[in-house]
Amino acid sequence: MPPQNPVRRQSVRAGLAVVALVCAVALVASAPALAQETSDESVELAGNGTAESPYEVSNLSELRAIENDLGAHYVLTDDIDGEATRTGERVSLGNARRWDNGRPFTGVLDGQGHTIRHDVGPLFHTNDGTIRQLRVERVAIVGAYRERMIPGRPQGVVAAANTGNITNVVVANASVTEGRFAGSIVGVNRGGRITDSRVTGTTVQGGIVGGIVGRTVGGTVEATAVDGAVSGRSAGGVAGESNETTIRETRSSATVSGDERLGRAGGLVGDATATRIEDSLVTGEADGSVAGAILGRTGNETTVEATYWAQTAGRQGAANGSVAATAVPTAQLTGATARRTLPFRFPEQWLVTDSYPVPSGVIGNGTLSTLGGETVVGAGTESNPYVITTVEQLQAMNADLDGHYVLGSDIDASATAGWGGPDERGWVPIGGQDLADVGRLADSEVFTGTFDGRNHTIRGLTIDRPDPGYMGLFGVNRGTIENVELRHTDISTYYGRTAVFVMPGGILVGANQGRISAVTVTDGAISNDVATGIIGRHDDGAVSDITVRNVTIRTNAATGGVVGIQSGGIVERVNVTGLTTDPWFGTVGGIVGELTNGTVRTAAVSGTVSGGTVGGIVGEADNGTVTQVRSTARVDGEDAAGGLVGNATETTVSEGYAAGPVTLQTPPSRSPPDGIAGGVLATDDNSTIARVYWDRKRTGRASAVGRGPGTAVALSTPEMLGYRAANSMTGLDFQDVWTITDSYPAVRAIDNPPVRDVRVLNVTLSKRAVTLGEEMGVRFTVENPADEPVLYAPRPPELGGIPAPPHRVLSPGEQQTVRTNWTTAAVGTRTVTIGQHPPKRFDVLTEHNPVLVDVDTPAAVVRGERYNVTATLKNNASVELHATVVHRSPGEQTNRSVSVDGGGNRTVTFETVADTAGQRNHTITVHDRTRRGSTEIRAPEAFRVDSVQVPGQPTRGEEFEVRVTVSNTGGRDGAVPVAIKAGDRVLVNETVTVPAGETATVSATRTANSTGSLELRATTPDGERSTTLVVGEQSSAANESSTESTDGSGPGFGIAPGVLAVVAALLIARSAAKAR
């Protein structure tokens, strides 16, 4: 060995130490990412996992149970909140310590439009199946990437890696940070497809990062839209790196940043090689040391066609490479102008919005229809609704009044101000243009379909028409209207003009006989001569979850902040703020103007309500119900004014309060003034008032009722503020309906008051298990951590029937111990969740129901062997229990009835045979509990002689070596006898052990005694292989050389040169030693 340089040795040792340190840091840094929640094998899902009957998933535990069968079909049946995963128990299905060694999802997950929220993710380690119709939001994923230090793992909200199909997926308000390959949807895409998907409000940061996918090799990204922020070493609005991938019909509005030294940044792709980009649009910014509006760096064979970028976006060049992309001024890319500027296929591939266009696949499924002369996405059915994205398409809804509609984007309706002639300007309401009474209109004349705004906004709608029909966005509704906001709406009909007959009008609907839900109206105004509000008239339908902000209503008739005239039906969960009514006269209410035979429930009003007969909630009520309401509005009446109701006849007013000024504005011509006012009601005619309060000072009224027998509870302002309200206003339900605030009590369902949680210190159950009908004792202690008193009304949300103790006020630092009992009414595992304390679980048993606690299966067996599957049952009861244990595996099912002693365990064994190689799943079911296990079935050992070799060509008299290679092609280790023969002579007979999948060598050395051909054979019980050895004659020169060399006198160096050579070698070695 050559001499070692000590400095070099030290450098090598230091390098090894650095490598070890980096590996240790990588292991520690990646530890959080390796944490994963084990699946709950006891969860049994509805369905059988097939395409016809998929498993149904409705909660977090059932979501984790997908881990048990990654090849099945699943559907979400409800939204799932992953808030519990913030404890570190993340849901990442098919996860593994090495990102490239996980188990892929090969099934189908259909989200059916439902949402998974909070820290779930990557939802799948690897997707090789199909994920569709899913929304994931408010997710934060932190990887372990550090530049030049730690490789990290791929990170994506939906999947770390994708080789399958992801379609119709939305990722919203998420963050993916410190991933080596990081994307909002997928970390690494390897030949998979990502289509018809959208990313919004998401931040991605790390090494190779993209708004959709970090790195993509092969596959397709199509019909996607992304906004947010992307930053890293190689960053792109769609992909950080792309190789042999097609990207088409994609819009990126993301802000893309490469790092300052080597960062590559592109509006679509940071680094593209052999990539095809077409029919795409960039409207975001791209900045980095190597940056371009479309691409950061361009490799070989990359093509870009029909792709455009906003001129203010990114750098002046489209990319650092030569690509065919066009810069277009921003003004030419927005609204309807985009249709004329871009050669995209509208609306087949792209849809116009009031901002930049979006790929139609993001919000529709590609079906096109003609609606009132407008081409729209969708067919108008419940499963494939029309997708409305422009005000012209919105107006065309009059062509199909029983169709199903959704908004695909916000809509700018300001153009309606210029529609029509000087006397008929603006919007034509959808349905209900006939002058007949609403009850006489046929269904074909009114809107009977569904309209889902999907939380989009319609801005600037204008109506200024002399038509005396029903006015509003909709004329008459008998269908469903939901999830939409109207802003800056201006409606003016016959206010102050001459007309023979005018119909009700509303900003949203003129007359309603259907269902209206989740609607917000902001900064609007309406003028009309008859019943007016957000809804002009409401009959027998349901109106709920309405928010009104800063609306002005001018009318001469019945006026309501929500409904002008209500005849039957219900109006609930409505909140009106900043209301202004400006009538000449008439009946006016903050929620409903005139109420007959209907209900107003859970409502709140602030602002100014003025008119003839006025109430903070209802102007005039006849045989109605007004409950769970509050008004802090100023109430100004000319004839009558009540803090909650103006005039009430045979009406029930309950559980509420009034705390706004109540005044009479009697004209000077009336002398003496004859108006009537009360803190709660102006007049009471045989009505019922219960659990109602009013603020004497703020209302300015000494009596609850101006005229009539009704009474309520008068309080001072301090008694109604803060935590004192809980003690003063004991008739209010502070457990379910009301909550205290720093001001007056708030209505939980509509006011969204700040939550003042107590701290749950402990939760204790009296038993681990009970039998059906037996009581379970629950005890928990809470503490007020705030520096001010807080109202606490304990009600464990998941205990259903547990009676709650009465609410009380806790002083700062005060603790309260709550004890209660629950009589069990259903068999199974029950969960007790109180506040943020970890949940407690217990079992409810019947006499036939011991608990399945474990299933044990061997990890691997050989095909043909018999093996056992064992189930362990535990009896938590004190008496003997009986159960039927069911074992299922492919092709077989076995049932066994067993008994388990009280307080004991029982093991049940099922024998089965391994008949087919591969993974074999086993399911054990006892009553309503199921656990699973799996066994790998391996092929038995099998041996093969791979080769028989003799190095060189021996001659007679020489030794030769025979080498035989044997391989084990089976699934387990084994021993095999190997015989090597020369002709009929056995050279060696040896048994060797060969591990599964590996080889072994057997050799024998012999002397060639004769010339000619010699057959060499190697045999095993499974087969043999042979070769022919040819032995030649030694040459005479070789014989002479051999003879002469024996005495040292033949050709060669001889003795003297040999001695000289030895001396020279010693001198060289000594010199080298000195040098060291």
Secondary structure, DSSP 8 states (H G I E B T S, - for coil): -----HHHHHHHHHHHHHHHHHHHHHHHHTHHHH------TT---BS-SSSSS-EEE-SHHHHHGGGG-TTSEEEE-S-EE-GGGGGS--EEET--SSGGGS--B-SEEEEEEEEEESSEEEEEEEE-SEEEEEEEES-EEE---BTTTB----EESSEEEESSEEEEEEEES-EEEEEEEEESSEEEEES-EEEEEEEEEEEEEEEEEESSEEEEESSEEEEEEEEEEEEEEEEESSEEEEES-EEEEEEE--EEEE-TTT-EEESSEEEEES-EEEEEEE-S-EESSEEESSEEEE-TT-EEEEEEEETTSS-SSSBSS---EEEE-GGGGSTTHHHHH--S-TTTTEE--SSS-EEHHHHS-S-EEEETTEEEES-SSSSS-EEE-SHHHHHGGGG-TT-EEEE-S-EE-GGGGGSS-TTSEE---BS--SSS-GGGS-GGGSB-SEEEEEEEEEE--EEE----S-BSSEEEESSEEEEEEEES-EEESSTTS--S----EEEEEEEESSEEEEEEEES-EEEESSSEEEEEEEESSEEEEEEEES-EEEESS-EESSEEEEESSEEEEEEEEEEEE--SSSEEESSEEEEES-EEEEEEEEEEEEEEEEESSEEEEES-EEEEEEE-SEEEEEEEEESSEEEEES-EEEEEEE-S-EEE---TTSSS---EEESSEEEEES-EEEEEEEEHHHHT-SSSEEESS---EEE-TGGGSTTHHHHH-TTS-TTTTEE--SSS-EEHHHH-------EEEEEEES-SEEETT-EEEEEEEEE--SSS-EEE----TT-TT------EEE-TT-EEEEEEEEE--S-EEEEE--TTS--EEEEEE-TT--EEEEEE--SEEETT-EEEEEEEEE--SSS-EEEEEEEEETTEEEEEEEEE-TT-EEEEEEEEE--SSEEEEEEEEETTEEEEEEEEEE----EEEEEEE--S--BTT-EEEEEEEEEE-SSS-EEEEEEEEETTEEEEEEEEEE-TT-EEEEEEEEE--S-EEEEEEEEETTEEEEEEEEEB---HHHHHHHHHTTTT-SSS--HHHHHHHHHHHHHHHHHHHHH-
